[in-house]
Amino acid sequence: MCQWCPSLHRTMLRSILGKTFRLLGYTLQYGCIAHCAFEYVGGVVVCSGPSMEPTIQNSDIVFAENLSRHFYAIQRGDIIIAKSPSDPKSNICKRVIGLEGDKVFTHSPSDYLKSHSYVPRGHVWLEGDNLQNSTDSRYYGPIPYGLIRGRICLKIWPLNDFGLLRDSPNGHRFSDE
């Protein structure tokens, strides 16, 4: 064995370990940056289901920003992504109809008589734009503000529908009657 071999092996080992730890450090650093970006800034979401038709179709891709929820800037008419109150493993996409203290009309498609309810403090009332095919606050009641994940602000796909989202086809639901 050569006289420099042990020294050469140590040098190579140090070099490999140094590069490995450097790579792990960069991976951890960029992973933390990515996590913060997706948690606090926003991200891309694929929507599924018919409840927001015609505004959002099944398989549309949207951008949801998360800053509004952190600054309590969600407003009536916004379309939001929230954790489902009936299944915490899934998300829902619905329009905000009422904020805390608002009086909302509570009727389901099968009801003939309309009644009203007040949205409690720290909650929002959500409904899909497709009222005949949406499981929303009419069924599970108002949801806590803490379940809101983000506010949808832009449709990305399909490209022919790229841009800001249109207003609710049920605009009359926002009246303060």
KAWO-V684607 format. One line per field, one symbol per residue. ss: DSSP state (H for helix, E for strand, C for the rest). phi: phi as a letter, one per 40 degrees, with the letter a starting at -180 (. if undefined). burial: 1 if it has 9 or more other ideal C-beta (glycine too) atoms within 8 Angstrom, else 0. A space follows every 50 residues. Layout:
ss: ???
phi: ???
burial: ???
//
This chain:
ss: CCCCHHHHHHHHHHHHHHHHHHHHHHHHHHHHHHHHHHHHHEEEEECCCC CCCCCCCCCCEEEEECHHHHCCCCCCCCEEEEECCCCCCCEEEEEEEECC CCEEEECCCCCCCCEEEECCCCEEEEECCCHHHCCCHHHHCCEEHHHEEE EEEEEEECHHHCECCCCCCCHHHHCCC
phi: .cccddccccccccccccccccccccccccccccdccccbciacbccbhc cbcccbcdgcbbbbcbcdccbfbcbdgcbbbaccccaccbbbbacccabd gccbcbabdcccbcbbabccdgbbbbacccdcbacaccbbgcbcdcccca bcbaccbcccbchccccccbdcccccc
burial: 00000000000000000000000000000000000111001110101000 11101100011111111110000101011111110000001111111111 01010010000000000010001111111110010110000110101111 110110000001001001000011000
//
